[in-house]
Amino acid sequence: MLPIVVEPSDAQLSSDGGLLPLRQFDEYIGLTEQFAKALNDPRAPKSCDHTYLEMVRSRIFGVLAGYEDQNDHDALRFDPVFKLIAERSPDGTPLASQPTLSRFENAITIASLKRLRDCFIDQFIASFPTPPRRLTFDLDAVDDPAHGEQQLVLFHGYFDQYQYFPSFITCADNDQTVVVSLRPGAVHAALGADDDLEHLVTRLRQAWPDVQIHARGDAGYGMPWMYAVCERLRINYTFGIAANAVLKKASDSLLEQALARFEATKEPQRLFDAFWYQAGTWSRARWVIVKAEANAQGTNRRFIVTDRDGAQVMPMASYDDYAARGESENRNKELKCGLKIDRTSDHRFLANFFRLYLHAAASNLLVRLRRAFASPPPATPSLPLDSAEPQDATTKAEASRERRRYFSRRRQADPLGEGQPCTWRSLLIKVAAEVRVSSRRVLVRLSASWPYLDWYQRLCTFLTSLVAPTTS
């Protein structure tokens, strides 16, 4: 075997050549530009080496590539691809360093955060080519453990840790994160969610007066003030509700029936019932649906309160629609595990709030490209995958197998349309690139033997087919 010699190259090289198509899509939808315009820059322009837009792009695209820390940019500031993303020549001066980025994040004001809130909603509205008839929003809170002395980090007894407690409103129809809120660590899960929801609904009704809105949340959001704001805004809601003695007594017979059927047939049982219920702190009675399960693992009983259409005649379908909000938890998983939205390590609370927006913007950029580029194989199951009708155990098992077969085919045929952030990094973003600058052009060279070159070419072909939106 010949000896192996490793030596440095004089060429400008980057390990993140796959960010360039994402930057082209960002140019098409204007995400980072609108994000930066929402920020108040108090600096004298002639004295600035780095614009807010450059730093926003450095941070957002850094998050997409797996560089969630400011310290990473002490090296990335020299990277030719990151310079191109910031619209600087690869031969130009370096980008912002960690101290500069730290000053940038810590200079964010409450006014800028409020403008960012509206910026996210504006981008959400602009992402629809035609006004939607109905939208479903999922409300959720995520624990964010802290390991320093950040402002408003507090101890939460349930999670048994010092933390922040951010909340999110995501759209089930297109997976976008529409509202984000950073909160102190010891607050109630639903604190401030009514204000966030009201602001969102008000803005949406200004653009789409006739849109029907449905809000969903787990039992942490099943609070009287959440019911009240939904009813006042005339939107449908479905929230989990914690079990209590009254609810258990009203559903004991249903649970006994499910258990008896399981013992007789040895097949899992899932029964539903519904009734009017008014807690002592409620202003009026509301419709509650109960699910009772019995299987080899034991029994399980869950309650939801809802005013959605059809809930009084189809309780199982209404509950299954509520259970579908579990998909929003996948978005939270992508934010937390894939894009490290819990990297809130600045000292100032407002700076950490701003970091939440940076990571959420990175997520929305990826989500919108993923949905636009997706080309899943046609679903031709022998059985309906999402039926609200009662099914026996054999039918349910076959439907479940068909569903798994379909998603297995999709992961193989459409890995980028189906993929989470780590999939995009491994299949597209993390590719060695050689960057050369001439008097006529900037040439980016990729390896011809790169296993995922075909996907890169497909994405670039798709992006060149897009027509840039006109600006008024």
VEXNU-574747 format. One record per residue (C-alpha): residue in one letter; x, y negated, z; residue number from 0. Coordinates in Angstrom, 1 decimal. Example, Ala and Ser with C-alpha at 12.3 -4.5 7.8 and 13.67 -1.06 7.14 Angstrom:
# VEXNU-574747
["A",[12.3,4.5,7.8],0];
["S",[13.7,1.1,7.1],1];
# end
This chain:
# VEXNU-574747
["M",[0.0,0.0,0.0],0];
["L",[1.3,-3.4,-0.9],1];
["P",[2.1,-5.9,1.9],2];
["I",[-0.6,-8.4,2.9],3];
["V",[0.4,-12.0,3.0],4];
["V",[-1.8,-14.7,4.4],5];
["E",[-1.1,-18.3,3.6],6];
["P",[-3.0,-21.6,3.6],7];
["S",[-4.5,-23.1,0.4],8];
["D",[-4.0,-26.6,-0.8],9];
["A",[-7.6,-26.7,-2.1],10];
["Q",[-10.5,-28.2,-0.1],11];
["L",[-12.4,-25.3,1.2],12];
["S",[-15.6,-24.9,3.2],13];
["S",[-17.4,-21.9,4.7],14];
["D",[-20.9,-23.5,4.3],15];
["G",[-21.3,-23.9,0.6],16];
["G",[-24.9,-22.6,0.8],17];
["L",[-26.0,-25.9,2.5],18];
["L",[-25.9,-27.7,-0.8],19];
["P",[-29.2,-26.3,-2.2],20];
["L",[-30.9,-27.1,1.2],21];
["R",[-29.6,-30.7,0.8],22];
["Q",[-31.1,-30.8,-2.7],23];
["F",[-34.5,-29.8,-1.3],24];
["D",[-34.1,-32.4,1.5],25];
["E",[-33.6,-35.0,-1.2],26];
["Y",[-36.8,-33.8,-2.9],27];
["I",[-39.0,-34.1,0.3],28];
["G",[-37.1,-37.0,1.9],29];
["L",[-37.0,-35.4,5.3],30];
["T",[-33.7,-36.7,6.7],31];
["E",[-34.1,-40.1,5.0],32];
["Q",[-37.5,-40.7,6.7],33];
["F",[-36.1,-39.3,10.0],34];
["A",[-33.3,-41.8,10.0],35];
["K",[-35.5,-44.8,9.0],36];
["A",[-37.6,-44.1,12.1],37];
["L",[-34.6,-44.9,14.3],38];
["N",[-33.7,-48.4,15.5],39];
["D",[-30.1,-49.2,14.8],40];
["P",[-29.0,-52.1,16.9],41];
["R",[-25.4,-52.2,15.5],42];
["A",[-24.0,-54.8,13.2],43];
["P",[-24.0,-53.1,9.7],44];
["K",[-20.6,-54.5,8.7],45];
["S",[-19.0,-53.1,11.8],46];
["C",[-20.3,-49.6,11.3],47];
["D",[-18.2,-46.8,9.8],48];
["H",[-21.0,-44.2,10.0],49];
["T",[-24.7,-44.9,9.3],50];
["Y",[-27.5,-43.3,11.2],51];
["L",[-28.5,-41.4,8.1],52];
["E",[-25.0,-39.8,7.8],53];
["M",[-25.1,-38.8,11.4],54];
["V",[-28.7,-37.4,11.2],55];
["R",[-27.7,-35.3,8.2],56];
["S",[-24.5,-34.1,10.0],57];
["R",[-26.5,-33.0,13.0],58];
["I",[-29.5,-31.4,11.2],59];
["F",[-27.4,-29.5,8.6],60];
["G",[-25.0,-28.5,11.4],61];
["V",[-27.8,-26.9,13.3],62];
["L",[-28.9,-25.0,10.1],63];
["A",[-25.4,-23.7,9.7],64];
["G",[-25.1,-22.6,13.4],65];
["Y",[-23.1,-25.6,14.7],66];
["E",[-25.5,-26.8,17.4],67];
["D",[-22.9,-28.6,19.6],68];
["Q",[-21.5,-32.1,19.1],69];
["N",[-18.0,-30.7,19.6],70];
["D",[-18.3,-28.7,16.4],71];
["H",[-18.3,-31.9,14.4],72];
["D",[-14.7,-32.8,15.4],73];
["A",[-13.8,-30.1,12.8],74];
["L",[-16.8,-30.5,10.5],75];
["R",[-16.1,-34.2,10.0],76];
["F",[-13.3,-33.1,7.6],77];
["D",[-15.4,-30.4,5.8],78];
["P",[-15.9,-31.3,2.1],79];
["V",[-19.4,-29.8,2.0],80];
["F",[-20.6,-31.8,5.0],81];
["K",[-19.1,-34.9,3.4],82];
["L",[-21.2,-34.2,0.2],83];
["I",[-24.3,-33.7,2.4],84];
["A",[-23.7,-37.1,3.9],85];
["E",[-23.1,-38.6,0.4],86];
["R",[-19.4,-39.1,0.9],87];
["S",[-16.7,-38.0,-1.5],88];
["P",[-14.8,-34.9,-0.3],89];
["D",[-11.7,-37.1,-0.7],90];
["G",[-13.2,-39.8,1.4],91];
["T",[-12.8,-40.8,5.1],92];
["P",[-13.9,-38.3,7.8],93];
["L",[-17.5,-38.2,9.1],94];
["A",[-18.5,-39.1,12.7],95];
["S",[-16.6,-37.4,15.5],96];
["Q",[-18.1,-36.0,18.7],97];
["P",[-17.8,-39.3,20.7],98];
["T",[-19.5,-41.2,17.9],99];
["L",[-22.3,-38.7,17.8],100];
["S",[-22.7,-38.8,21.5],101];
["R",[-23.1,-42.6,21.5],102];
["F",[-25.6,-42.2,18.7],103];
["E",[-27.8,-39.8,20.6],104];
["N",[-27.6,-41.7,23.8],105];
["A",[-28.6,-44.9,22.1],106];
["I",[-32.1,-43.6,21.2],107];
["T",[-34.9,-45.6,22.7],108];
["I",[-38.5,-44.7,23.6],109];
["A",[-39.7,-46.8,20.6],110];
["S",[-37.6,-44.7,18.3],111];
["L",[-39.0,-41.5,19.8],112];
["K",[-42.5,-42.7,19.2],113];
["R",[-41.7,-43.5,15.6],114];
["L",[-40.3,-40.1,15.2],115];
["R",[-43.5,-38.6,16.4],116];
["D",[-45.4,-40.4,13.7],117];
["C",[-42.7,-39.5,11.2],118];
["F",[-43.2,-35.8,11.8],119];
["I",[-47.0,-36.2,11.3],120];
["D",[-46.4,-38.3,8.1],121];
["Q",[-44.2,-35.5,6.7],122];
["F",[-46.8,-32.9,7.7],123];
["I",[-49.5,-34.8,5.9],124];
["A",[-47.3,-35.3,2.8],125];
["S",[-46.6,-31.6,2.6],126];
["F",[-50.1,-30.8,1.5],127];
["P",[-50.7,-31.4,-2.3],128];
["T",[-54.5,-31.6,-1.6],129];
["P",[-56.4,-32.4,1.6],130];
["P",[-57.0,-29.2,3.6],131];
["R",[-60.5,-28.2,4.6],132];
["R",[-59.4,-26.6,7.9],133];
["L",[-56.3,-26.6,10.0],134];
["T",[-55.4,-24.5,13.0],135];
["F",[-52.9,-25.7,15.6],136];
["D",[-51.2,-23.7,18.2],137];
["L",[-50.0,-25.3,21.5],138];
["D",[-47.2,-23.6,23.4],139];
["A",[-44.6,-24.4,26.0],140];
["V",[-41.1,-22.9,26.2],141];
["D",[-38.8,-22.8,29.2],142];
["D",[-35.4,-24.4,28.6],143];
["P",[-32.9,-23.4,31.3],144];
["A",[-30.3,-26.1,32.1],145];
["H",[-26.9,-25.6,33.6],146];
["G",[-25.8,-29.2,34.4],147];
["E",[-27.1,-32.3,36.0],148];
["Q",[-29.3,-33.6,33.2],149];
["Q",[-31.9,-36.2,34.1],150];
["L",[-35.3,-34.7,35.1],151];
["V",[-34.1,-31.1,35.2],152];
["L",[-36.1,-29.6,38.0],153];
["F",[-36.6,-26.1,39.5],154];
["H",[-39.6,-24.2,38.2],155];
["G",[-40.8,-21.5,40.6],156];
["Y",[-42.4,-19.2,38.0],157];
["F",[-39.3,-19.1,35.8],158];
["D",[-37.0,-19.1,38.9],159];
["Q",[-34.5,-21.6,37.3],160];
["Y",[-33.6,-25.2,36.8],161];
["Q",[-35.0,-26.3,33.4],162];
["Y",[-36.7,-28.6,31.0],163];
["F",[-40.2,-27.5,29.9],164];
["P",[-40.7,-28.7,26.3],165];
["S",[-44.0,-28.2,24.5],166];
["F",[-44.8,-27.8,20.8],167];
["I",[-47.8,-28.1,18.5],168];
["T",[-47.3,-26.0,15.4],169];
["C",[-49.6,-25.5,12.4],170];
["A",[-50.6,-21.9,11.8],171];
["D",[-51.4,-22.7,8.1],172];
["N",[-47.8,-23.7,7.1],173];
["D",[-45.6,-22.9,10.1],174];
["Q",[-44.4,-26.5,10.6],175];
["T",[-43.7,-28.0,14.0],176];
["V",[-45.9,-31.1,14.0],177];
["V",[-45.5,-32.4,17.6],178];
["V",[-42.6,-31.9,20.1],179];
["S",[-42.4,-33.2,23.6],180];
["L",[-39.7,-32.8,26.2],181];
["R",[-40.9,-32.7,29.8],182];
["P",[-39.4,-32.4,33.3],183];
["G",[-38.8,-28.8,34.4],184];
["A",[-41.4,-28.4,37.1],185];
["V",[-44.6,-29.8,35.4],186];
["H",[-47.8,-27.9,34.5],187];
["A",[-47.7,-26.1,31.1],188];
["A",[-50.4,-28.3,29.8],189];
["L",[-49.2,-31.7,31.1],190];
["G",[-49.5,-34.3,28.4],191];
["A",[-50.8,-31.8,25.8],192];
["D",[-54.2,-33.6,25.7],193];
["D",[-52.5,-36.9,24.8],194];
["D",[-50.3,-35.2,22.1],195];
["L",[-53.3,-33.4,20.6],196];
["E",[-55.4,-36.6,20.6],197];
["H",[-52.7,-38.6,18.9],198];
["L",[-52.3,-35.8,16.2],199];
["V",[-56.0,-35.5,15.6],200];
["T",[-56.5,-39.2,15.3],201];
["R",[-53.7,-39.5,12.8],202];
["L",[-55.0,-36.6,10.7],203];
["R",[-58.6,-37.9,10.7],204];
["Q",[-57.3,-41.2,9.3],205];
["A",[-55.8,-39.3,6.3],206];
["W",[-58.4,-36.5,6.1],207];
["P",[-61.7,-37.6,7.7],208];
["D",[-63.5,-34.4,6.9],209];
["V",[-60.8,-31.9,8.0],210];
["Q",[-62.0,-29.2,10.5],211];
["I",[-59.5,-28.7,13.3],212];
["H",[-59.1,-25.7,15.6],213];
["A",[-56.7,-25.8,18.6],214];
["R",[-55.4,-22.6,20.3],215];
["G",[-53.4,-22.0,23.4],216];
["D",[-52.7,-19.4,26.1],217];
["A",[-54.1,-19.5,29.6],218];
["G",[-51.6,-22.2,30.5],219];
["Y",[-53.6,-24.6,28.3],220];
["G",[-57.0,-23.3,29.6],221];
["M",[-57.5,-26.4,31.7],222];
["P",[-60.7,-28.6,32.1],223];
["W",[-58.9,-31.7,30.6],224];
["M",[-58.0,-29.7,27.5],225];
["Y",[-61.6,-28.6,27.0],226];
["A",[-62.7,-32.2,27.5],227];
["V",[-60.3,-33.7,25.0],228];
["C",[-61.3,-31.1,22.3],229];
["E",[-65.0,-31.7,22.8],230];
["R",[-64.5,-35.5,22.8],231];
["L",[-62.5,-35.3,19.5],232];
["R",[-65.1,-32.8,18.0],233];
["I",[-62.5,-30.1,17.3],234];
["N",[-62.9,-26.4,17.9],235];
["Y",[-60.8,-24.7,20.6],236];
["T",[-59.9,-21.3,21.9],237];
["F",[-57.8,-21.1,25.1],238];
["G",[-56.9,-18.2,27.3],239];
["I",[-58.3,-18.4,30.8],240];
["A",[-56.9,-16.8,33.9],241];
["A",[-59.0,-14.0,35.5],242];
["N",[-60.8,-14.7,38.8],243];
["A",[-63.2,-12.8,41.0],244];
["V",[-66.3,-14.1,39.1],245];
["L",[-65.0,-13.2,35.7],246];
["K",[-63.8,-9.8,36.9],247];
["K",[-67.2,-9.0,38.4],248];
["A",[-69.0,-10.0,35.2],249];
["S",[-66.8,-7.7,33.2],250];
["D",[-66.4,-4.7,35.6],251];
["S",[-69.0,-2.6,33.7],252];
["L",[-67.3,-3.2,30.4],253];
["L",[-63.9,-2.1,31.8],254];
["E",[-65.6,1.0,33.3],255];
["Q",[-67.2,1.8,29.9],256];
["A",[-63.8,1.5,28.1],257];
["L",[-62.2,3.8,30.7],258];
["A",[-65.0,6.4,30.5],259];
["R",[-64.7,6.5,26.7],260];
["F",[-61.0,6.9,26.9],261];
["E",[-61.2,9.8,29.4],262];
["A",[-63.8,11.5,27.2],263];
["T",[-62.0,11.1,23.8],264];
["K",[-58.4,10.5,24.8],265];
["E",[-58.3,7.8,22.2],266];
["P",[-57.4,4.2,23.0],267];
["Q",[-60.5,2.0,23.6],268];
["R",[-60.9,-1.7,23.0],269];
["L",[-64.3,-3.2,23.9],270];
["F",[-65.6,-6.8,23.9],271];
["D",[-68.4,-8.8,25.6],272];
["A",[-69.2,-12.4,26.0],273];
["F",[-71.2,-14.6,28.3],274];
["W",[-71.8,-18.2,29.5],275];
["Y",[-69.6,-19.2,32.4],276];
["Q",[-69.2,-22.4,34.4],277];
["A",[-66.4,-22.9,36.9],278];
["G",[-66.9,-25.1,39.9],279];
["T",[-64.7,-27.9,38.4],280];
["W",[-66.3,-27.8,35.0],281];
["S",[-68.9,-30.3,33.8],282];
["R",[-70.9,-27.6,31.9],283];
["A",[-71.0,-23.9,31.0],284];
["R",[-68.7,-22.6,28.3],285];
["W",[-68.6,-19.4,26.2],286];
["V",[-66.2,-16.8,27.5],287];
["I",[-65.1,-13.7,25.7],288];
["V",[-63.7,-10.7,27.5],289];
["K",[-61.6,-7.9,26.0],290];
["A",[-61.3,-4.6,28.0],291];
["E",[-58.8,-2.0,27.0],292];
["A",[-58.2,1.5,28.2],293];
["N",[-55.3,3.8,27.0],294];
["A",[-52.6,6.1,28.2],295];
["Q",[-50.8,3.1,29.8],296];
["G",[-53.8,2.1,31.9],297];
["T",[-56.4,-0.6,31.6],298];
["N",[-56.1,-4.2,30.5],299];
["R",[-58.6,-7.1,30.7],300];
["R",[-58.2,-10.5,29.1],301];
["F",[-60.5,-13.6,28.9],302];
["I",[-60.7,-16.6,26.5],303];
["V",[-63.0,-19.6,26.4],304];
["T",[-64.0,-20.9,23.0],305];
["D",[-66.5,-23.0,21.1],306];
["R",[-65.4,-21.9,17.6],307];
["D",[-68.0,-21.1,15.0],308];
["G",[-69.3,-17.5,15.2],309];
["A",[-68.0,-16.8,18.6],310];
["Q",[-71.4,-16.0,20.0],311];
["V",[-72.1,-13.4,17.4],312];
["M",[-68.7,-12.0,16.6],313];
["P",[-66.7,-11.9,19.9],314];
["M",[-64.1,-9.4,18.6],315];
["A",[-63.3,-11.5,15.5],316];
["S",[-63.0,-14.6,17.7],317];
["Y",[-60.6,-12.8,20.1],318];
["D",[-58.5,-11.4,17.2],319];
["D",[-58.2,-14.9,15.8],320];
["Y",[-57.0,-16.1,19.1],321];
["A",[-54.5,-13.2,19.3],322];
["A",[-53.1,-14.3,15.9],323];
["R",[-51.6,-17.3,17.7],324];
["G",[-48.8,-15.0,18.7],325];
["E",[-47.3,-15.8,15.3],326];
["S",[-46.6,-19.3,16.6],327];
["E",[-44.4,-17.7,19.2],328];
["N",[-42.2,-16.4,16.3],329];
["R",[-41.7,-20.1,15.3],330];
["N",[-40.7,-20.8,18.9],331];
["K",[-38.3,-17.9,18.8],332];
["E",[-36.8,-19.3,15.6],333];
["L",[-36.4,-22.7,17.3],334];
["K",[-34.9,-21.3,20.5],335];
["C",[-32.8,-18.3,19.3],336];
["G",[-32.1,-19.1,15.7],337];
["L",[-31.7,-22.9,15.8],338];
["K",[-30.7,-23.4,19.5],339];
["I",[-33.3,-26.0,20.3],340];
["D",[-32.5,-25.4,24.0],341];
["R",[-29.1,-27.0,23.6],342];
["T",[-30.3,-30.0,25.7],343];
["S",[-26.9,-30.7,27.3],344];
["D",[-26.8,-34.5,27.1],345];
["H",[-27.1,-36.3,30.5],346];
["R",[-29.8,-38.7,29.5],347];
["F",[-33.4,-37.4,29.2],348];
["L",[-34.1,-39.5,26.1],349];
["A",[-31.0,-38.2,24.4],350];
["N",[-32.1,-34.6,25.0],351];
["F",[-35.6,-35.5,23.8],352];
["F",[-34.0,-36.8,20.6],353];
["R",[-32.1,-33.5,20.3],354];
["L",[-35.4,-31.7,20.3],355];
["Y",[-36.4,-33.7,17.3],356];
["L",[-33.1,-33.0,15.5],357];
["H",[-33.5,-29.3,15.9],358];
["A",[-37.3,-29.4,15.0],359];
["A",[-36.4,-31.3,11.9],360];
["A",[-33.9,-28.6,10.9],361];
["S",[-36.6,-26.0,11.4],362];
["N",[-39.2,-27.9,9.3],363];
["L",[-36.7,-28.3,6.5],364];
["L",[-36.0,-24.6,6.5],365];
["V",[-39.7,-23.7,6.9],366];
["R",[-40.8,-25.8,4.0],367];
["L",[-38.1,-24.5,1.7],368];
["R",[-38.9,-20.9,2.8],369];
["R",[-42.5,-21.3,2.0],370];
["A",[-41.9,-23.0,-1.3],371];
["F",[-39.4,-20.4,-2.5],372];
["A",[-41.2,-17.4,-1.2],373];
["S",[-42.3,-14.8,-3.8],374];
["P",[-43.7,-11.9,-1.8],375];
["P",[-44.7,-8.7,-3.6],376];
["P",[-48.5,-8.3,-4.1],377];
["A",[-50.3,-6.6,-1.2],378];
["T",[-52.2,-3.6,-2.4],379];
["P",[-53.0,-1.7,0.8],380];
["S",[-55.4,1.3,0.6],381];
["L",[-57.1,-0.1,3.7],382];
["P",[-57.9,-3.7,4.8],383];
["L",[-55.0,-5.0,6.9],384];
["D",[-57.1,-7.6,8.8],385];
["S",[-60.6,-6.2,9.3],386];
["A",[-62.9,-7.6,12.0],387];
["E",[-65.1,-4.5,11.8],388];
["P",[-64.8,-1.7,14.4],389];
["Q",[-62.5,1.0,13.3],390];
["D",[-61.8,4.5,14.7],391];
["A",[-58.3,5.5,15.8],392];
["T",[-57.4,7.2,12.6],393];
["T",[-58.4,4.2,10.5],394];
["K",[-56.5,1.8,12.8],395];
["A",[-53.3,4.0,12.6],396];
["E",[-53.4,4.2,8.8],397];
["A",[-53.9,0.4,8.6],398];
["S",[-51.0,-0.2,10.9],399];
["R",[-48.7,2.1,8.8],400];
["E",[-49.8,0.3,5.6],401];
["R",[-49.0,-3.0,7.2],402];
["R",[-45.5,-1.9,8.2],403];
["R",[-44.9,-0.5,4.7],404];
["Y",[-45.9,-3.8,3.1],405];
["F",[-43.7,-5.9,5.3],406];
["S",[-40.8,-3.5,4.7],407];
["R",[-41.3,-4.0,1.0],408];
["R",[-41.4,-7.8,1.5],409];
["R",[-38.2,-7.9,3.5],410];
["Q",[-36.5,-6.1,0.6],411];
["A",[-38.0,-8.0,-2.2],412];
["D",[-38.3,-11.4,-0.6],413];
["P",[-35.6,-11.7,2.1],414];
["L",[-35.3,-15.5,1.9],415];
["G",[-39.1,-16.1,1.9],416];
["E",[-39.5,-13.8,4.8],417];
["G",[-36.1,-14.5,6.5],418];
["Q",[-35.5,-16.2,9.8],419];
["P",[-32.6,-18.8,10.2],420];
["C",[-30.0,-16.0,10.8],421];
["T",[-31.1,-14.4,7.5],422];
["W",[-30.6,-17.6,5.6],423];
["R",[-27.2,-18.1,7.2],424];
["S",[-26.0,-14.6,6.3],425];
["L",[-27.5,-14.4,2.8],426];
["L",[-27.1,-18.0,1.6],427];
["I",[-25.5,-20.6,3.9],428];
["K",[-22.3,-18.9,5.0],429];
["V",[-20.4,-18.7,1.7],430];
["A",[-16.8,-19.8,1.0],431];
["A",[-16.7,-22.8,-1.4],432];
["E",[-13.8,-24.5,-3.1],433];
["V",[-14.4,-28.2,-3.7],434];
["R",[-12.5,-30.1,-6.4],435];
["V",[-12.9,-33.8,-7.3],436];
["S",[-12.1,-35.2,-10.7],437];
["S",[-12.8,-38.5,-12.3],438];
["R",[-16.0,-37.1,-13.9],439];
["R",[-17.5,-34.8,-11.3],440];
["V",[-17.3,-32.8,-8.1],441];
["L",[-16.9,-29.1,-8.8],442];
["V",[-17.9,-26.5,-6.2],443];
["R",[-16.7,-23.0,-6.9],444];
["L",[-18.1,-19.9,-5.3],445];
["S",[-16.8,-16.4,-5.5],446];
["A",[-18.1,-14.4,-8.5],447];
["S",[-18.0,-11.2,-6.3],448];
["W",[-20.2,-12.7,-3.5],449];
["P",[-22.9,-10.1,-2.9],450];
["Y",[-25.7,-12.7,-2.6],451];
["L",[-24.7,-14.9,-5.6],452];
["D",[-27.9,-13.8,-7.3],453];
["W",[-30.1,-15.3,-4.5],454];
["Y",[-28.1,-18.5,-4.6],455];
["Q",[-28.6,-18.8,-8.3],456];
["R",[-32.3,-18.0,-8.0],457];
["L",[-32.7,-20.8,-5.4],458];
["C",[-30.8,-23.3,-7.4],459];
["T",[-32.9,-22.5,-10.5],460];
["F",[-36.1,-23.0,-8.4],461];
["L",[-34.8,-26.3,-7.1],462];
["T",[-33.9,-27.7,-10.5],463];
["S",[-37.5,-26.9,-11.6],464];
["L",[-38.9,-29.3,-9.0],465];
["V",[-39.8,-32.8,-10.1],466];
["A",[-38.7,-35.5,-7.7],467];
["P",[-41.7,-37.3,-6.1],468];
["T",[-42.3,-40.8,-7.2],469];
["T",[-41.8,-43.5,-4.7],470];
["S",[-44.2,-46.4,-4.4],471];
# end
